[in-house]
């Protein structure tokens, strides 16, 4: 048997070796840097490098729609700026501000979304009418672009928080409703609720006396103003995140600080918060997260001369202070991941918590089901043929598909859940079906001694299993593409198993069978 003639078998062996390496070789999984976004090693709990999803590891799943209403086919007058439209609409909706209004322009038209709490379609219609803006239809829900941004931002938050195995996806129900689904193994409900309910909008607000007994507030920095964000740090009993501003933001920050008196003798070290109320704190720079003041800082005596002289604009870096290191880490995550464009409606959503002990039972039962499937298939094959030279390669080849799929899952760090396990069992069944077709076709007219006759019969069988594989892939493709929750994982594993079988394992089994049944 030459390698040239049996190259398919060689390819199968190489894939098995690579899969074994991916499954068992000591290695670290790269996770998001809880210490600042740098890569950290996450240890594996078992003998393999497989990662497990919520159903096999325990944890929390949150599934909720996005809170908002959308006006479609909005007629925007040429020359009208986005900021002007946002201000006019927000001013006509109670409890809304400019950042709660999103204006999107695309080839299909202009849409206006409002994300304020409890806003209704009637309120948006009234606001558009009051602003003199023409529109087509107004509906509950948000646009697909907003949902995509939420998925990306939550994924970034999970990564930056250093949480391993988390998954965020958009799910569409059969009735056309859209949900954002977040799954986090080994996470409790309070931790998950805080992650998904905080929009993470961070601003720096300058609070200063106006001279007539009142105080003014000016937003001087937003997340878009920051070009660089450091890790959360703690020094000299101070917790902070160091940020570097963009050139335009540094110029505006310098101008406001000088104009409002922060760099004057009265403005330096003059913040009285939290000793006094935030509305009367003196000259303060407030760090505000989702509308809540998390810290009030004074203008430092070292920073003020740099801002006053203009040197600050050459190296625009300063510290955003918080009350503790935990708050600093959350601030860092929000700054790096960005703010959620819209909040999730938790009242219309569901939260599911699966205890790790129950997940361990699911994992055991999945293993038992897989072993039972292997024994059932093996027994059926031996009863059917009674020839070890036919049955043994068939069983080994079928199991090799599962090993390759597991290696793939370990290599890409795919969190396995029950839907994937169902896909593995389906791959065993469909794989053996195809191998039985090959064996029956090859042995249909008695023993075969000629390689030429074997190849002719094998090609006929391969056309049959190729057509069956194409049918399976076509049938499963909608489930793999559409956001249908657990069905998607089942479809993806099944399609991958079919492709591996048709391209690698079925041809390799044919070569093995030809070597065992024909003349050398």
C-alpha positions as CSV (number, residue, x, y, z in Angstrom):
1,X,0.0,0.0,0.0
2,X,1.7,3.2,-1.2
3,X,1.1,6.6,0.4
4,X,0.2,8.0,-3.0
5,X,-2.6,5.6,-3.4
6,X,-3.8,6.0,0.1
7,X,-3.5,9.7,0.5
8,X,-7.0,10.0,1.8
9,X,-6.2,7.7,4.7
10,X,-3.1,9.8,5.4
11,X,-5.2,13.0,5.4
12,X,-7.6,11.4,7.8
13,X,-4.8,10.3,10.1
14,X,-3.3,13.9,10.0
15,X,-6.7,15.4,10.9
16,X,-7.1,13.0,13.8
17,X,-3.6,13.8,15.1
18,X,-4.3,17.5,14.8
19,X,-7.7,17.1,16.6
20,X,-6.1,15.1,19.4
21,X,-3.5,17.8,19.8
22,X,-6.2,20.5,20.0
23,X,-8.2,18.4,22.5
24,X,-5.5,17.3,24.9
25,X,-2.3,19.5,24.4
26,X,-1.6,21.7,27.4
27,X,-2.5,25.2,26.4
28,X,-4.2,28.3,27.7
29,X,-7.4,29.8,26.3
30,X,-7.0,33.5,25.5
31,X,-9.6,35.5,27.4
32,X,-10.4,39.2,27.7
33,X,-8.1,41.1,29.9
34,X,-9.8,41.9,33.2
35,X,-6.5,43.7,34.0
36,X,-6.8,46.1,31.1
37,X,-7.7,44.1,28.0
38,X,-4.4,42.3,27.8
39,X,-4.6,38.6,27.0
40,X,-4.9,36.4,30.1
41,X,-4.7,32.6,30.4
42,X,-7.9,30.9,31.4
43,X,-7.2,27.4,32.9
44,X,-9.3,24.5,31.8
45,X,-11.2,22.5,34.4
46,X,-11.1,19.1,32.8
47,X,-8.6,16.8,31.0
48,X,-9.5,18.3,27.6
49,X,-9.4,21.8,26.2
50,X,-13.2,21.8,25.4
51,X,-15.2,24.8,26.5
52,X,-18.8,24.3,27.7
53,X,-21.8,26.5,27.4
54,X,-24.5,27.3,29.8
55,X,-26.3,24.0,29.7
56,X,-23.1,22.0,30.4
57,X,-21.3,24.4,32.8
58,X,-24.1,26.2,34.6
59,X,-24.6,29.9,34.6
60,X,-27.1,32.6,33.6
61,X,-29.0,33.3,30.4
62,X,-30.8,36.6,29.8
63,X,-33.1,37.0,26.9
64,X,-34.8,40.4,26.4
65,X,-36.0,42.7,23.6
66,X,-34.4,46.1,23.0
67,X,-36.3,49.0,24.5
68,X,-37.3,51.6,21.9
69,X,-39.6,52.8,19.1
70,X,-38.7,53.6,15.5
71,X,-40.1,56.0,12.9
72,X,-39.5,54.9,9.3
73,X,-39.4,56.8,6.1
74,X,-38.7,60.1,7.9
75,X,-38.4,63.1,5.6
76,X,-35.4,65.1,6.6
77,X,-35.0,68.6,5.1
78,X,-31.7,69.1,3.3
79,X,-29.3,71.0,5.4
80,X,-30.9,69.9,8.7
81,X,-28.2,68.5,11.0
82,X,-28.5,65.3,12.9
83,X,-27.9,67.0,16.3
84,X,-30.7,69.5,15.5
85,X,-33.2,66.7,14.8
86,X,-32.2,64.9,18.0
87,X,-32.6,68.0,20.1
88,X,-36.0,68.9,18.6
89,X,-37.4,65.3,19.0
90,X,-35.9,64.8,22.5
91,X,-37.3,68.2,23.6
92,X,-40.9,67.0,22.9
93,X,-40.6,63.6,24.8
94,X,-40.7,63.6,28.5
95,X,-37.6,62.0,30.1
96,X,-35.6,61.9,26.9
97,X,-32.4,63.7,26.1
98,X,-30.4,64.0,22.9
99,X,-28.4,60.8,23.4
100,X,-31.7,58.8,23.6
101,X,-32.5,59.8,19.9
102,X,-30.7,58.1,17.0
103,X,-31.1,59.2,13.4
104,X,-29.9,56.7,10.8
105,X,-29.7,57.3,7.1
106,X,-29.5,54.4,4.6
107,X,-30.5,53.6,1.0
108,X,-33.9,52.4,2.2
109,X,-34.6,55.8,3.8
110,X,-34.1,57.7,7.1
111,X,-35.2,56.3,10.4
112,X,-35.5,57.9,13.9
113,X,-35.2,55.7,17.0
114,X,-36.0,56.8,20.5
115,X,-34.6,54.7,23.4
116,X,-36.0,56.6,26.5
117,X,-37.7,54.4,29.1
118,X,-41.4,53.6,28.5
119,X,-41.7,55.8,25.4
120,X,-44.6,54.9,23.2
121,X,-45.3,55.1,19.5
122,X,-47.9,57.8,20.2
123,X,-45.4,59.9,22.0
124,X,-42.9,59.6,19.1
125,X,-45.6,60.6,16.6
126,X,-46.5,63.6,18.7
127,X,-42.9,64.6,19.0
128,X,-42.3,64.3,15.3
129,X,-45.5,66.3,14.6
130,X,-44.5,69.0,17.0
131,X,-41.0,69.2,15.4
132,X,-42.6,69.6,12.0
133,X,-40.9,66.4,10.7
134,X,-42.8,64.2,8.2
135,X,-42.7,60.4,8.6
136,X,-44.2,57.2,7.3
137,X,-44.8,54.6,9.9
138,X,-44.0,54.3,13.6
139,X,-43.5,50.9,15.3
140,X,-42.3,49.4,18.5
141,X,-38.7,48.0,18.4
142,X,-35.4,49.2,16.9
143,X,-33.5,48.8,13.7
144,X,-31.3,45.8,12.8
145,X,-28.3,48.1,12.9
146,X,-29.0,49.0,16.5
147,X,-29.4,45.3,17.5
148,X,-26.1,44.5,15.8
149,X,-24.3,47.3,17.7
150,X,-25.8,46.0,21.0
151,X,-24.5,42.5,20.2
152,X,-21.0,43.8,19.4
153,X,-20.9,46.1,22.5
154,X,-22.0,43.4,24.9
155,X,-19.5,40.9,23.4
156,X,-16.8,43.5,23.9
157,X,-17.9,44.1,27.5
158,X,-17.7,40.4,28.2
159,X,-14.3,40.2,26.7
160,X,-13.0,43.3,28.5
161,X,-14.3,42.0,31.8
162,X,-12.2,38.8,31.4
163,X,-15.3,36.5,31.4
164,X,-14.6,33.3,29.5
165,X,-17.2,31.3,27.5
166,X,-19.8,34.1,27.2
167,X,-22.0,34.3,24.1
168,X,-24.1,37.1,22.8
169,X,-26.5,36.7,19.9
170,X,-29.6,38.0,18.3
171,X,-32.6,35.6,18.3
172,X,-35.6,35.9,16.2
173,X,-38.8,34.0,17.1
174,X,-41.2,32.4,14.7
175,X,-43.6,35.4,15.0
176,X,-40.9,37.9,14.0
177,X,-39.9,39.2,17.4
178,X,-36.3,40.1,18.0
179,X,-34.4,39.4,21.2
180,X,-30.9,39.8,22.5
181,X,-29.7,36.7,24.2
182,X,-26.7,36.7,26.5
183,X,-25.3,33.5,28.0
184,X,-22.6,33.5,30.6
185,X,-21.3,30.2,32.1
186,X,-20.3,30.3,35.8
187,X,-21.9,33.7,36.3
188,X,-24.6,34.6,38.9
189,X,-27.7,36.6,38.1
190,X,-26.7,39.9,39.8
191,X,-23.4,40.0,37.8
192,X,-25.2,39.4,34.6
193,X,-28.0,41.9,35.3
194,X,-25.5,44.6,36.0
195,X,-23.6,43.8,32.8
196,X,-26.6,44.0,30.4
197,X,-28.7,46.7,32.1
198,X,-26.0,49.3,32.4
199,X,-25.8,51.2,29.1
200,X,-22.3,52.3,30.0
201,X,-22.6,55.9,28.8
202,X,-19.6,57.8,30.4
203,X,-19.3,61.6,30.4
204,X,-17.2,64.1,32.3
205,X,-19.2,67.1,33.4
206,X,-17.7,70.4,34.5
207,X,-19.7,71.8,37.5
208,X,-19.0,75.4,38.4
209,X,-20.5,78.5,40.1
210,X,-21.9,81.0,37.7
211,X,-21.5,84.0,40.0
212,X,-25.1,84.7,40.7
213,X,-25.6,82.0,43.4
214,X,-26.4,79.2,40.9
215,X,-24.3,76.5,39.3
216,X,-23.7,75.6,35.7
217,X,-23.0,72.2,34.1
218,X,-21.1,71.6,30.9
219,X,-20.4,68.2,29.4
220,X,-16.7,68.5,28.5
221,X,-15.8,64.9,27.6
222,X,-17.6,61.8,26.2
223,X,-16.3,58.4,25.2
224,X,-15.7,59.6,21.7
225,X,-13.4,62.2,23.1
226,X,-10.9,59.6,24.3
227,X,-8.2,58.2,22.1
228,X,-6.5,56.0,24.7
229,X,-7.7,54.2,27.9
230,X,-5.4,52.6,30.4
231,X,-6.1,49.7,32.8
232,X,-7.8,50.4,36.1
233,X,-5.2,51.2,38.8
234,X,-4.9,52.0,42.4
235,X,-2.2,54.2,43.9
236,X,-2.0,56.1,47.2
237,X,-5.6,55.1,48.1
238,X,-6.8,56.5,44.8
239,X,-8.5,54.4,42.1
240,X,-8.4,55.7,38.6
241,X,-8.3,55.1,34.9
242,X,-5.9,57.2,32.8
243,X,-7.3,58.5,29.5
244,X,-5.7,60.3,26.6
245,X,-7.9,62.8,24.7
246,X,-8.1,63.4,21.0
247,X,-6.7,66.7,19.7
248,X,-10.1,68.3,19.2
249,X,-11.3,67.1,22.6
250,X,-8.1,68.4,24.3
251,X,-8.7,71.9,22.7
252,X,-12.3,72.1,23.8
253,X,-11.4,70.8,27.3
254,X,-8.7,73.4,27.7
255,X,-11.0,76.2,26.5
256,X,-13.8,75.2,28.9
257,X,-11.5,74.8,31.9
258,X,-10.0,78.3,31.3
259,X,-13.3,80.0,30.6
260,X,-15.2,78.5,33.6
261,X,-12.4,79.3,36.1
262,X,-11.1,75.8,36.9
263,X,-7.5,76.9,36.3
264,X,-7.9,80.1,38.5
265,X,-6.8,80.2,42.1
266,X,-10.4,79.8,43.2
267,X,-11.0,76.8,41.0
268,X,-8.0,74.7,42.0
269,X,-8.7,72.0,44.6
270,X,-12.2,73.6,45.1
271,X,-14.5,70.6,44.8
272,X,-16.5,70.0,47.9
273,X,-18.2,66.8,46.8
274,X,-19.2,64.4,48.4
275,X,-19.1,66.6,51.6
276,X,-21.9,68.7,50.0
277,X,-24.6,67.9,47.5
278,X,-23.5,67.3,43.9
279,X,-25.6,70.3,42.8
280,X,-23.5,72.6,45.0
281,X,-20.1,71.0,45.0
282,X,-18.0,74.0,43.9
283,X,-15.6,73.6,41.0
284,X,-15.9,69.9,40.3
285,X,-15.2,67.5,37.4
286,X,-17.9,64.8,37.7
287,X,-17.4,61.4,36.2
288,X,-21.0,60.4,35.3
289,X,-21.9,56.8,34.3
290,X,-25.5,56.3,33.0
291,X,-26.6,59.6,34.6
292,X,-25.1,58.7,38.0
293,X,-22.2,60.6,39.5
294,X,-19.5,58.1,40.5
295,X,-16.9,60.5,41.5
296,X,-16.3,64.3,41.8
297,X,-12.7,65.5,41.4
298,X,-11.1,68.9,41.8
299,X,-8.8,70.5,39.3
300,X,-5.3,69.4,40.4
301,X,-2.7,72.0,41.2
302,X,-0.2,70.3,38.9
303,X,-2.7,70.0,36.0
304,X,-4.1,73.5,36.2
305,X,-0.9,75.3,35.1
306,X,-0.5,73.0,32.1
307,X,-4.0,73.7,30.9
308,X,-3.7,77.4,31.5
309,X,-0.5,77.7,29.5
310,X,-1.7,75.4,26.7
311,X,0.9,72.7,27.3
312,X,-1.8,70.2,28.2
313,X,-2.9,70.1,24.5
314,X,0.6,68.7,23.6
315,X,0.1,65.7,25.9
316,X,-3.6,65.5,26.8
317,X,-3.6,62.8,29.5
318,X,-5.2,62.9,32.8
319,X,-6.8,60.5,35.4
320,X,-10.5,59.8,35.8
321,X,-11.0,59.0,39.5
322,X,-13.5,56.7,41.1
323,X,-14.4,55.7,44.7
324,X,-12.8,52.2,44.6
325,X,-10.9,49.8,42.3
326,X,-14.1,47.9,41.5
327,X,-15.7,51.1,40.2
328,X,-12.6,51.9,38.3
329,X,-12.6,48.5,36.5
330,X,-16.3,49.0,35.5
331,X,-15.4,52.4,34.2
332,X,-12.6,51.0,32.2
333,X,-14.8,48.3,30.7
334,X,-17.5,50.9,29.7
335,X,-14.9,53.2,28.2
336,X,-13.2,50.5,26.2
337,X,-16.3,48.6,25.1
338,X,-18.4,51.6,24.4
339,X,-22.0,52.5,25.4
340,X,-25.0,50.4,24.5
341,X,-26.9,52.4,21.9
342,X,-30.2,51.3,23.6
343,X,-31.2,49.6,26.8
344,X,-32.7,46.1,27.0
345,X,-36.3,45.8,28.2
346,X,-35.8,43.5,31.2
347,X,-39.5,43.6,32.1
348,X,-40.4,41.9,28.9
349,X,-37.4,39.5,29.0
350,X,-36.5,36.4,30.9
351,X,-33.6,35.4,33.1
352,X,-32.6,31.8,33.5
353,X,-30.1,30.5,36.0
354,X,-28.8,26.9,35.8
355,X,-27.0,25.6,38.8
356,X,-23.5,24.1,38.1
357,X,-24.5,20.8,39.8
358,X,-27.4,20.4,37.4
359,X,-25.2,21.2,34.5
360,X,-22.7,18.5,35.6
361,X,-25.6,16.0,35.5
362,X,-26.4,17.1,31.9
363,X,-22.8,16.6,31.0
364,X,-22.7,13.1,32.4
365,X,-26.0,12.2,30.6
366,X,-24.6,13.5,27.4
367,X,-21.6,11.3,27.7
368,X,-23.8,8.3,28.5
369,X,-26.0,9.1,25.5
370,X,-22.9,9.3,23.2
371,X,-21.5,6.0,24.5
372,X,-24.9,4.3,24.1
373,X,-25.1,5.5,20.5
374,X,-21.7,4.1,19.7
375,X,-22.5,0.7,21.2
376,X,-25.9,0.6,19.4
377,X,-24.3,1.4,16.1
378,X,-21.4,-1.0,16.6
379,X,-23.7,-3.8,17.5
380,X,-26.0,-3.2,14.5
381,X,-23.1,-3.1,12.1
382,X,-21.5,-6.4,13.4
383,X,-24.9,-8.1,13.3
384,X,-25.4,-6.8,9.7
385,X,-22.1,-7.9,8.2
386,X,-20.4,-10.3,10.6
387,X,-17.0,-9.4,9.0
388,X,-14.5,-7.6,11.2
389,X,-12.7,-6.3,8.1
390,X,-15.9,-4.5,7.1
391,X,-17.4,-3.5,10.5
392,X,-14.3,-2.4,12.4
393,X,-13.1,0.2,9.8
394,X,-16.7,1.4,9.6
395,X,-17.0,2.1,13.3
396,X,-13.5,3.6,13.5
397,X,-14.2,5.9,10.6
398,X,-17.5,7.0,12.0
399,X,-16.0,7.8,15.4
400,X,-13.2,9.7,13.7
401,X,-15.7,12.3,12.5
402,X,-16.7,13.0,16.0
403,X,-13.1,13.3,17.1
404,X,-12.3,15.8,14.3
405,X,-15.4,17.8,15.2
406,X,-14.4,17.9,18.9
407,X,-10.9,19.0,17.9
408,X,-12.4,21.7,15.8
409,X,-14.6,22.9,18.8
410,X,-11.5,22.9,21.0
411,X,-9.4,24.8,18.5
412,X,-12.0,27.6,18.0
413,X,-13.1,27.6,21.7
414,X,-16.7,26.8,20.8
415,X,-18.8,26.6,24.0
416,X,-20.5,23.2,23.7
417,X,-24.1,22.9,24.8
418,X,-26.9,20.2,24.5
419,X,-27.7,21.2,20.9
420,X,-24.1,20.5,19.8
421,X,-24.2,17.1,21.6
422,X,-27.4,16.3,19.6
423,X,-25.5,17.3,16.5
424,X,-22.6,14.9,17.4
425,X,-25.0,12.0,17.8
426,X,-26.7,12.8,14.5
427,X,-23.3,12.8,12.8
428,X,-22.6,9.3,14.1
429,X,-25.9,8.1,12.8
430,X,-25.8,9.7,9.3
431,X,-22.1,8.8,9.0
432,X,-22.7,5.1,9.6
433,X,-25.7,5.2,7.2
434,X,-23.4,6.4,4.4
435,X,-20.7,3.9,5.2
436,X,-23.4,1.1,5.1
437,X,-24.4,2.3,1.6
438,X,-20.8,2.1,0.5
439,X,-20.3,-1.4,2.0
440,X,-23.6,-2.7,0.6
441,X,-22.9,-1.4,-2.9
442,X,-19.3,-2.8,-3.0
443,X,-20.4,-6.2,-1.7
444,X,-23.8,-6.3,-3.5
445,X,-22.7,-9.0,-6.0
446,X,-20.5,-11.1,-3.8
447,X,-16.8,-10.7,-3.0
448,X,-14.8,-8.3,-5.1
449,X,-11.3,-9.0,-6.0
450,X,-10.5,-6.4,-8.7
451,X,-9.6,-2.8,-7.8
452,X,-11.2,-1.7,-11.0
453,X,-14.6,-3.3,-10.1
454,X,-14.3,-1.9,-6.6
455,X,-13.8,1.6,-7.9
456,X,-16.8,1.3,-10.2
457,X,-19.1,0.2,-7.4
458,X,-17.6,2.7,-5.0
459,X,-18.3,5.6,-7.4
460,X,-22.0,4.6,-7.7
461,X,-22.3,4.5,-3.9
462,X,-20.5,7.8,-3.5
463,X,-22.9,9.6,-5.9
464,X,-25.7,8.4,-3.7
465,X,-24.2,9.6,-0.4
466,X,-23.0,12.9,-2.1
467,X,-26.6,13.6,-3.1
468,X,-27.8,12.8,0.4
469,X,-25.1,15.1,1.9
470,X,-26.2,17.9,-0.4
471,X,-29.8,17.4,0.6
472,X,-28.9,17.5,4.3
473,X,-26.8,20.7,3.9
474,X,-29.5,22.4,2.0
475,X,-32.1,21.4,4.6
476,X,-29.9,22.5,7.6
477,X,-28.7,25.8,6.0
478,X,-31.7,27.9,7.1
479,X,-31.3,26.7,10.7
480,X,-27.6,27.5,10.6
481,X,-28.1,31.0,9.2
482,X,-31.2,32.2,11.0
483,X,-31.0,33.2,14.7
484,X,-33.1,30.4,16.1
485,X,-31.3,29.7,19.3
486,X,-30.2,26.2,20.1
487,X,-31.3,24.9,16.6
488,X,-28.5,26.8,15.1
489,X,-25.8,24.9,17.1
490,X,-27.4,21.6,16.1
491,X,-27.4,22.6,12.4
492,X,-23.8,23.9,12.3
493,X,-22.4,20.7,13.9
494,X,-24.5,18.5,11.5
495,X,-23.4,20.5,8.4
496,X,-19.7,20.3,9.5
497,X,-20.0,16.6,10.1
498,X,-21.5,16.0,6.7
499,X,-18.8,18.0,5.0
500,X,-16.0,16.2,6.9
501,X,-17.6,12.9,6.0
502,X,-18.0,13.6,2.3
503,X,-14.6,15.2,1.8
504,X,-12.4,13.1,4.1
505,X,-13.8,10.1,6.0
506,X,-16.0,8.4,3.3
507,X,-13.3,8.4,0.7
508,X,-10.8,7.2,3.4
509,X,-13.1,4.4,4.3
510,X,-13.3,3.4,0.6
511,X,-9.6,3.2,0.4
512,X,-9.4,1.1,3.5
513,X,-12.1,-1.2,2.3
514,X,-10.4,-1.5,-1.1
515,X,-7.1,-2.5,0.5
516,X,-8.8,-5.1,2.7
517,X,-11.2,-6.7,0.1
518,X,-9.3,-6.6,-3.1
519,X,-6.1,-8.3,-4.3
520,X,-2.9,-6.6,-3.3
